[in-house]
């Protein structure tokens, strides 16, 4: 199978061409902006989410991918309108059995002026796979060898034929081997990519500053400088926007939307996004190793009520593990209906006629209304006899190797 190098409108291209709105949309959630504040010289985003570190692979959450992608880029991207993979740093690719061949885009340079070559791809994939701090290693768990056949050709070999390998490459960003060789253990303090923006500075829980890459291989970005200022509190982002301290905010509180609709200088923009809320069950933990328990939980939860009462109708119910705008969506899959009687019957059949006690882990400062959503879920599960204790954790713990990415949490 061979992929042609045709380049259609993608998320990256949309970001470059749309200027002010696109940069905030990449961070996820609803977007609100002042209609007059931003200029083509500088854009300030008040964001609920920022970079937790300058390690390019010590994360695996979509909002941080969205931030990093302005500076460092992947081999391939996704065209969500056509639901297909399209070229980025790789112009074309083909596979046969266990071997994937990628032909790289020529003339691409890193922010320091050095050329992007196959050696950088080998280095990046190897680091993602082997770096002890990497939270993306599982994407390349089946990769047995990465070879630079020449400056612009990379051969990747997997243990067995892998039909979803392109999905594994999505959001896997390429960084400079030359920078790593030059700076050694301090290389992460000098983020150097091929993207439309260059790194300027970063402060933990503070500002990330980027400036336009005027030598970018693609369409030059419309905004010269971008400042992403981390403001965790919803009220703080709203107040900052209205006071003129920022041009755009993300993760807009749903209760504020009607207020913005009446404001002469503020516009709220709503789009059907890619972020989904879901409950993840780790089947290596009891009692979730029992299929009947997992089914009972599905029958006990009513997502439509959550959207109506928590998000005031700003959302939609999914019928499967991916949305209709994502590659792999199957319209024949239907979600479990709400059926408390069925849930109780399944619990009894699983050996829990009197119900059971479980813990639900969550991070309250990461996603809009996360605490309220989990409280409603706990109430819904209680009606089926599933007594739920909510466990709140800081995101760095929740998502780290002692949490989700270490397989330590049974339900989250």
Helices and strands as residue ranges (DSSP letters): E 2-3, H 11-18, H 20-25, E 31-34, E 42-47, H 62-68, E 73-74, E 76-79, E 84-87, E 90-96, E 99-104, H 118-130, G 137-140, E 143-150, E 153-158, H 165-169, E 173-174, H 177-183, G 184-189, E 197-202, E 207-212, E 225-230, H 234-242, E 248-250, G 254-256, H 257-261, E 266-269, H 291-300, H 303-309, H 340-349, E 356-362, H 370-382, E 386-392, H 395-398, G 404-406
